[in-house]
Amino acid sequence: MAAVFRRREDGVDTLAGVLDSASAPAVFEAGRKLWASRPHPSDLRLDLSGLERVDSAALATLVAWKGWARTRGLRLVYLGAPPALAALARLSGIGDLFGEAPGPN
């Protein structure tokens, strides 16, 4: 099942399911449209702990969302990155995407 968005009562968005090369384009657009439709958003927070399967396309999607948010003057914070996604980010040299220091070169 492709990843789906939900909004918690505390205002944090969640993403659960599969975010891979097959689902990434549609999930990216869904996230962009969701956040663009919000009136006067401040910081955006996305809990990733519900992701069941990810690949490099998931990482590319998260980087693209960060860029999209930055061009709109928004701050996007990722919470609860699954271990596989955090490891992929470290191996790619962008562990700081989740607030971690980049891994060794």
Secondary structure as UniProt FT lines:
FT   STRAND          4..7
FT   TURN            9..10
FT   STRAND          13..19
FT   TURN            21..23
FT   HELIX           24..36
FT   STRAND          44..54
FT   HELIX           56..71
FT   TURN            72..73
FT   STRAND          76..79
FT   HELIX           83..91
FT   TURN            92..93
FT   HELIX           95..98
//
